[in-house]
Amino acid sequence: MKSLFLSLALLVMIAFNALAQDNVPKPPELEYVMELKVTCDPAFSCGQTSRGERVVIPITGGTFEGPRLKGTILSGGADYQYVDHQNARNELEAIYCIRTDDGVNIHIRNAGLIVTGNDENGNPRFYFRTSPKFEAPNNGKYAWLNNAIFVCTVGFGQGYISLNVWMVK
């Protein structure tokens, strides 16, 4: 009995010590999913609205590739943005479809934020992140895309916008 009590006391002390040393939660892990190389037509404006200037960027195609899937980006989608010129901020929602090399169509709704200007120290700032939501067939090998949160970093290539996608684990 005394041995059990000492073991429990030791476990409590170890747990308390671990909590005291590490009060910061561990961040979630990320798993790389793919890079989308999206081609677009020139943007056009629908004018000033109650939420800001509405800008539309037609999506014309492109490709994507990752460890578990690859294929093409279908034309016909668009990136819809509200531009807040006063605060150097854009809210965006890109809606489009991709087709895997084995013929599966997947719908994407990718919401994000662009912030430019200067940070609190006066340094130039360019923040551009998005979070895509995938709609893949429930009964297929890409159904895993329906059941996770994803984040993107965004860059620019020669003639395309690069979206690197990670799954939050």
N, C-alpha and C positions, 0 to 999 in steps of 0.2 A: 504494500500500500504506500509505504514511504517512497519507494522507487517510482511509482506511478505519479505521486504528487510532485516529486522533483522533476520528472520528465515534463509534466504539464507546465510547471513553473518555468522551466527552461524554454519551452516552446513559446510561452507568452512573452518572456523577456526578449527572445529573438525577434518575434513579430513586432513588439513595441519598438525595439531598436531599429528595425528596418523601416518602420513607418516614420520614426523620428528623423532618420537620415534622408529619406526620399519622399517628401511631401508632394512632389510634382508628379502628376500622372504621366505614364509613358504615352507618347504619341502613337496613333495607329500606324500600322505598317502599310506600305504601298506596294502593289504589284504592277509592273509595266504591262500594258495591254497592247498598244499600237501607236503608230504615227499616222495621222491623216494628212495628206497633202491636197488641200482644197483649192480649186481654181474658181475664180469669180469674174463676173462682168463688172464694169464700173458702177459705183454706187450712184443712186439718185435720191433726191429729197422729195418727201411728200409735204414739206412745209412745217411750220411751227404748230404744235398741238398743245393741249393743256399740260402734257407731261414733258414737253421738249420738242426739239426738231426730230421728226420721224425720218430716218434714213434707211433705205433698203439696198442690200448688196446681193444681187442674184448669184446663186451658186451654179456653176456650169459643169462641174465634174471633178475629177481627180482620182487619186488612188489611196489605199491604206494598206498597212502591213504591220503585223505583230507576231508574237510567238504562236498564237492560237487561231489567227484568222488573217485573211488578206483578200483584197478585191478592189472594186472601183466605187467611186462616189457618183451617184446618179445626178444628172442635171435636173433642174426644176425646183430645187429648194432655194432658200434665201436666208440671209442674216438680217434680222430686223432690229434696228437700233433706235433708242431714244438718246439724243445728244443734248446734254446740258452744257452749253457753251460757258455759262457763268461759272460753273464749278469744275470745268474740265473733266467731265465724267460722262461715260456712255454706259447705258444698260443695254445688253444685247440678248437676243434669243434667235439662234440659228435653227431652222427646221429643215431637215433634208433626209434622204435615204441613201443607204449604201447597199451594195450587192457583193456578197462573198464570191470567191472563185468557184465555189461549188453551187452557186445559183440561189443562195438564200438572201431575201430582201430583209433589211433591218432599218427601222425608223429611228431617227435621232432627233431629240429636242435638247439643244445645248444652250443653257443660260449662262451669262457671264457679266463681267464688269471690266471696263477700261477706265483707268484714272491716270491723268497726266498732270504736268505742272511741276511744282517743287514740293519737297517734303518739309517738315518742320524746321530743318536746318538750312533750307534754301538750296539743297541739292536737287538736280533734275530727277523726276520720278516718272516711271512708266510701269504701271501695274496692269496686267492683262491676264485674267484667269477665268476659266469656265468650268461648268459641271454638267457633262452630258448625261441624259437619261436615254437608255436604249429600250426599244420594243422589238424583241426577236420572237420568232415562233416558240410557243411554250413546249412543243413536243420535239424540238430539234437540238442539235449539238451546241447551239449558241444561246440556249435558254438561260445560261448562267449570267448573261448580260442583263437580264431582267431583275436580278436579285442582288444588286450591289450598288454602292455609291461610287461615282467616278469623278476625278478631277483632271483638268488639263492645264498644261502650260502652253503658251502660244508664241510662235515665232514666225518669221517671214523668210521664205525661200525665193528663188528666182522664178517669179510668175505664180506663186502659190502661197497660201497661208498654212503653216505647219502646226498641227495640234498633236501634242504628245499626251496620251491618255494613260492614267494610272487608276487602278481599282483600289479603293480603301478597304483594307482587310480587317 
